[in-house]
Amino acid sequence: MSHRNPGASYNRIGEPSIAIIDDEKDLLFVYKKALELQRLKVVTFDDSSVALNELKVRYKKYSMILVDIRMPKVNGYQLINEIKRIDPSIKTILMSAYDVSDLEVHDNLNDGVKIDRIMHKPFSLIKLISTVKTLLEK
């Protein structure tokens, strides 16, 4: 059985969910509440290794992941590389409080792996909501 799902983001099991992975619990809470007010289904993880295990097993449940780049255990690049190997159609947003160059992104992602957006912290909740909605509609 293949682990690839070439279909669109909405070709998922049940209602598509958004996974947010960040080791800052306060930010996770705020992001989750803002997106849930938009009637989006959100699951949060403050441990990137737990998130990776969940996403590997239940990748069809998720239409999008938002992931902080710098985290203990599994960093954002590693997580995206692994998930995109399993499901290249999943939408991905990298979040970072640090300046991230195109070269850094290119050097840390596997060949052929592309992300949909980079969001630089701090960002407004309005920007978060509009970015997520725009990507989900694509």
Rosetta blueprint (number, residue, H / E / L):
1 M L
2 S L
3 H L
4 R L
5 N L
6 P L
7 G L
8 A L
9 S L
10 Y L
11 N L
12 R L
13 I L
14 G L
15 E L
16 P L
17 S E
18 I E
19 A E
20 I E
21 I E
22 D L
23 D L
24 E L
25 K H
26 D H
27 L H
28 L H
29 F H
30 V H
31 Y H
32 K H
33 K H
34 A H
35 L H
36 E H
37 L L
38 Q L
39 R L
40 L L
41 K E
42 V E
43 V E
44 T E
45 F E
46 D L
47 D L
48 S H
49 S H
50 V H
51 A H
52 L H
53 N H
54 E H
55 L H
56 K H
57 V H
58 R L
59 Y H
60 K H
61 K H
62 Y E
63 S E
64 M E
65 I E
66 L E
67 V E
68 D E
69 I L
70 R L
71 M L
72 P L
73 K L
74 V L
75 N L
76 G H
77 Y H
78 Q H
79 L H
80 I H
81 N H
82 E H
83 I H
84 K H
85 R H
86 I H
87 D L
88 P L
89 S L
90 I L
91 K E
92 T E
93 I E
94 L E
95 M E
96 S E
97 A L
98 Y L
99 D L
100 V L
101 S L
102 D H
103 L H
104 E H
105 V H
106 H H
107 D H
108 N H
109 L L
110 N L
111 D L
112 G L
113 V L
114 K L
115 I L
116 D L
117 R E
118 I E
119 M E
120 H E
121 K L
122 P L
123 F L
124 S L
125 L H
126 I H
127 K H
128 L H
129 I H
130 S H
131 T H
132 V H
133 K H
134 T H
135 L H
136 L H
137 E H
138 K L
